[in-house]
Each structure stands twice: as C-alpha cells, then as structure tokens.
Amino acid sequence: QVQLVESGGGLMQAGGSMTLSCSASGHIFNNFAVGWFRQAPGKEREFVSAINWNGASTYYGDSVKGRFTITRDNGKSTVYLRLNTLESDDTGVYYCARGRSRTYYPGDGDNNWIYWGQGTQVTVSS
C-alpha cells in the first residue's frame, strides 16, 4: 500500500523558516517525481514545487520562487521542502504527491500525480 506522510508543519512568525518532509512507504519512491502543493482556507489548491526522480530538475510556483527549496534523499525515501522568508500568505495545508513517472511535466497539471498525503498545517503569523 502506497503511503505518503508529511511532517514538519507548525506555527512560525513571518520571516522565519521551516522544513517540511514527505516520507514514503509501500513502494519504490525513488523512481518517481514528487510534488508539493498547498491549500489555504477558501482558496484552491496551489502548486508549490516539484522535483524529478533524481533531483536533477526542480520546479517552483511563482509565489515561492527564490524562497522555497525542494530536495530529496532517495536513500531515506524522503523529499524535503525548505520554506524561507515565510509570509502570511504561505499559511495553508501543505500536501505532497507522488508522480506517475520519473519526470514532472509542467503542462500536464494534476495528471502528473497519483498518490497524495494527508497534509501538514503551516501557519505563519504576521
């Protein structure tokens, strides 16, 4: 059974930093792209970042570019999202998703993703 578990969320002041983790079990996580998304109350889910299977290619949404960094450690079956210079608009539930293939295709939108975690709450206070 494929399972993704996010962790590392919490309450942080604006300007602070935190690192989220997405850990996988039940399958060969290392062979797939992984993405991060977030959803704020009353808003649609938003693409945050994605990373290809070997970490060689990374992608970011415009609102987080330059502030967030995605990395992966395939030896630990874990993908990380480093959130720097947090803003109140970064508040939301952050989800990770496992891709259908090794590569993330920006033009394919949600079709890239097949499994989702339960999410971790990030709250940024101003």
C-alpha positions as a Python dict, from the first residue, in 0.01 Angstrom:
ca = {
    (1, 'Q'): (0, 0, 0),
    (2, 'V'): (141, 334, -106),
    (3, 'Q'): (157, 585, 177),
    (4, 'L'): (288, 941, 188),
    (5, 'V'): (326, 1121, 518),
    (6, 'E'): (401, 1491, 554),
    (7, 'S'): (557, 1637, 865),
    (8, 'G'): (731, 1949, 990),
    (9, 'G'): (445, 2194, 980),
    (10, 'G'): (355, 2427, 1263),
    (11, 'L'): (331, 2789, 1366),
    (12, 'M'): (602, 3032, 1259),
    (13, 'Q'): (645, 3406, 1257),
    (14, 'A'): (671, 3591, 931),
    (15, 'G'): (1029, 3600, 811),
    (16, 'G'): (1107, 3266, 970),
    (17, 'S'): (1193, 2932, 814),
    (18, 'M'): (1087, 2571, 841),
    (19, 'T'): (1141, 2245, 663),
    (20, 'L'): (865, 2007, 562),
    (21, 'S'): (926, 1640, 495),
    (22, 'C'): (739, 1394, 279),
    (23, 'S'): (820, 1035, 363),
    (24, 'A'): (705, 738, 162),
    (25, 'S'): (645, 372, 225),
    (26, 'G'): (499, 79, 42),
    (27, 'H'): (662, 137, -293),
    (28, 'I'): (983, 237, -467),
    (29, 'F'): (953, 608, -403),
    (30, 'N'): (1287, 687, -555),
    (31, 'N'): (1171, 621, -913),
    (32, 'F'): (909, 892, -919),
    (33, 'A'): (873, 1267, -931),
    (34, 'V'): (732, 1429, -618),
    (35, 'G'): (539, 1749, -582),
    (36, 'W'): (431, 1985, -306),
    (37, 'F'): (102, 2170, -302),
    (38, 'R'): (-78, 2391, -57),
    (39, 'Q'): (-430, 2498, 10),
    (40, 'A'): (-536, 2797, 214),
    (41, 'P'): (-885, 2826, 363),
    (42, 'G'): (-1133, 2928, 96),
    (43, 'K'): (-878, 2900, -183),
    (44, 'E'): (-799, 2645, -448),
    (45, 'R'): (-509, 2410, -418),
    (46, 'E'): (-188, 2570, -544),
    (47, 'F'): (120, 2413, -696),
    (48, 'V'): (426, 2490, -485),
    (49, 'S'): (715, 2282, -614),
    (50, 'A'): (818, 1958, -783),
    (51, 'I'): (1131, 1752, -819),
    (52, 'N'): (1220, 1479, -1065),
    (53, 'W'): (1321, 1133, -954),
    (54, 'N'): (1692, 1202, -922),
    (55, 'G'): (1671, 1561, -802),
    (56, 'A'): (1832, 1695, -1118),
    (57, 'S'): (1533, 1910, -1211),
    (58, 'T'): (1322, 2123, -980),
    (59, 'Y'): (1022, 2347, -1039),
    (60, 'Y'): (857, 2621, -834),
    (61, 'G'): (539, 2819, -834),
    (62, 'D'): (583, 3190, -892),
    (63, 'S'): (476, 3284, -540),
    (64, 'V'): (751, 3078, -376),
    (65, 'K'): (1031, 3103, -627),
    (66, 'G'): (1350, 3221, -460),
    (67, 'R'): (1216, 3149, -110),
    (68, 'F'): (1142, 2774, -108),
    (69, 'T'): (1379, 2491, -198),
    (70, 'I'): (1286, 2132, -276),
    (71, 'T'): (1534, 1849, -232),
    (72, 'R'): (1520, 1475, -194),
    (73, 'D'): (1714, 1200, -24),
    (74, 'N'): (1633, 879, -206),
    (75, 'G'): (1828, 679, 47),
    (76, 'K'): (1569, 783, 304),
    (77, 'S'): (1271, 787, 64),
    (78, 'T'): (1207, 1144, 171),
    (79, 'V'): (1151, 1472, -8),
    (80, 'Y'): (1205, 1800, 173),
    (81, 'L'): (1064, 2146, 121),
    (82, 'R'): (1260, 2425, 284),
    (83, 'L'): (1045, 2731, 341),
    (84, 'N'): (1242, 3053, 391),
    (85, 'T'): (1134, 3413, 446),
    (86, 'L'): (784, 3299, 533),
    (87, 'E'): (490, 3529, 465),
    (88, 'S'): (137, 3523, 599),
    (89, 'D'): (17, 3416, 253),
    (90, 'D'): (218, 3096, 294),
    (91, 'T'): (-35, 2978, 552),
    (92, 'G'): (-219, 2664, 449),
    (93, 'V'): (-219, 2289, 447),
    (94, 'Y'): (80, 2154, 258),
    (95, 'Y'): (44, 1826, 71),
    (96, 'C'): (296, 1612, -107),
    (97, 'A'): (211, 1394, -404),
    (98, 'R'): (388, 1116, -586),
    (99, 'G'): (408, 1130, -959),
    (100, 'R'): (308, 875, -1222),
    (101, 'S'): (657, 878, -1369),
    (102, 'R'): (1013, 986, -1304),
    (103, 'T'): (956, 1325, -1458),
    (104, 'Y'): (728, 1615, -1377),
    (105, 'Y'): (562, 1763, -1686),
    (106, 'P'): (458, 2124, -1614),
    (107, 'G'): (196, 2122, -1887),
    (108, 'D'): (15, 1816, -1750),
    (109, 'G'): (-111, 1972, -1428),
    (110, 'D'): (-282, 1732, -1190),
    (111, 'N'): (-233, 1443, -1433),
    (112, 'N'): (123, 1424, -1305),
    (113, 'W'): (13, 1297, -965),
    (114, 'I'): (-135, 970, -849),
    (115, 'Y'): (-89, 948, -473),
    (116, 'W'): (-138, 1216, -211),
    (117, 'G'): (-52, 1257, 153),
    (118, 'Q'): (-284, 1382, 424),
    (119, 'G'): (-116, 1719, 460),
    (120, 'T'): (58, 1920, 729),
    (121, 'Q'): (-59, 2260, 852),
    (122, 'V'): (168, 2561, 817),
    (123, 'T'): (58, 2880, 989),
    (124, 'V'): (254, 3200, 951),
    (125, 'S'): (179, 3480, 1193),
    (126, 'S'): (246, 3839, 1092),
}
